[in-house]
Amino acid sequence: MKSALTIAGSDSSGGAGIQADIKTMCANHVFATSAITALTAQNTLGVTGIMEVTPEFLGEQLDAVFTDIYPDAVKIGMVSSSDLIRMIASKLQEYKAANIVVDPVMVATSGAKLISDDAIETLKKELLPLATVITPNIPEAEVLADMKIANEEEMIIAAEKISKKFGCAILVKGGHQINDANDLLYRDDAYTWFHGKRINNSNTHGTGCTLSSAIASNLAKGYDLDTSVKRAKDYISGALNAMLDLGKGSGPMDHSFAIDNEYAKENVQ
């Protein structure tokens, strides 16, 4: 059985972060390991508290995973401080990690910046050049490309700039009123569109975490990048289309929508 490591924060409501990553990896049948960057107190209505781990403890977690259950792929989510980013980059290089998927969580869907300018610069300098693929949404791609993106042509221009700048593949996620859930994969001076149908479901908490974890899971299993992206998009579409409705705000998806076995059966009285 292949394994994948997620490096991200904990979401106490279970819809995003480490919890979404582990659920996604299990549903895609890879063994999930984790290194937690921060604890959060959050639910479907928002975040009420964050407690970061120390860089030293994050390093200990990464040592523990890499020296025992060496991951076939690594997914990295939100890391909010420069010291934590440097620790992650150092350990990835020390252990020669491969199939690295970075979800550069910098800007919320609302447009609010989630990490400091200093941390963004460290992310650009230390971590993104190590990535196999990075998965920004439109606002994050605007930060990385230093340009506004208002249409599909500008998505292509931005993707080319980012890919050449950091020397990795990039999946620019659509939406944000630019197209109908179509994502753009750019690498090696060529691009591919992955078309998706927008699903009328307001419960989208953790979609970015889920997509990047699904890509990492498929890379871990030996699929090429294009196939990994296609399988990940199909998986997230299924999770959204299951129409799970939990919580009072933007709720989570049903990560286990495709699991059908003896242990998934409901208790019918």
Secondary structure, 3 states (H helix, E strand, C coil): CCEEEEEEEEECCCCCHHHHHHHHHHHCCCEEEEEEEEEEEEECCEEEEEEECCHHHHHHHHHHHHCCCCCCEEEECCCCCHHHHHHHHHHHHHCCCCCEEECCCCECCCCCECCCHHHHHHHHHHHHHHCCEECCCHHHHHHHHCCCCCCHHHHHHHHHHHHHHHCCEEEECCCCCCCCCCEEEEECCEEEEECCCCCCCCCCECHHHHHHHHHHHHHHCCCCHHHHHHHHHHHHHHHHHCCCCCCCCCCECCCCCCCCCHHHCCCCC
